[in-house]
């Protein structure tokens, strides 16, 4: 009898899983604020955890200029003196600099 009900239990679990994923996605989209930067915008970048000296160290560093928008939230940065960054940065690790 349990083997006969196995397909129904699997279908029920699949439906619940899809519903949960949909609810999580909806919650994420309502809480996040989409950010997009343009070329020449001034931004600050998040400090890596290994760069923090102690818990009172600043969490954001530098002043950088956006050089290139690479798509999918990736940006190439440079310092204000013109030194190019060696890597690309995701929008999650950047925030606007307001002066």
Number of C-alpha atoms within 10 A of each C-alpha: 5 7 8 8 9 11 11 11 13 11 11 11 12 12 11 12 12 11 12 12 11 12 12 11 11 11 11 11 11 8 8 8 8 9 11 15 19 12 13 13 14 22 21 19 21 15 16 11 9 7 9 12 9 9 7 7 10 11 14 15 13 12 15 25 23 19 19 16 16 12 9 8 15 19 22 19 28 18 16 13 8 11 10 14 13 9 9 14 18 14 16 12 14 22 16 15 14 7 4
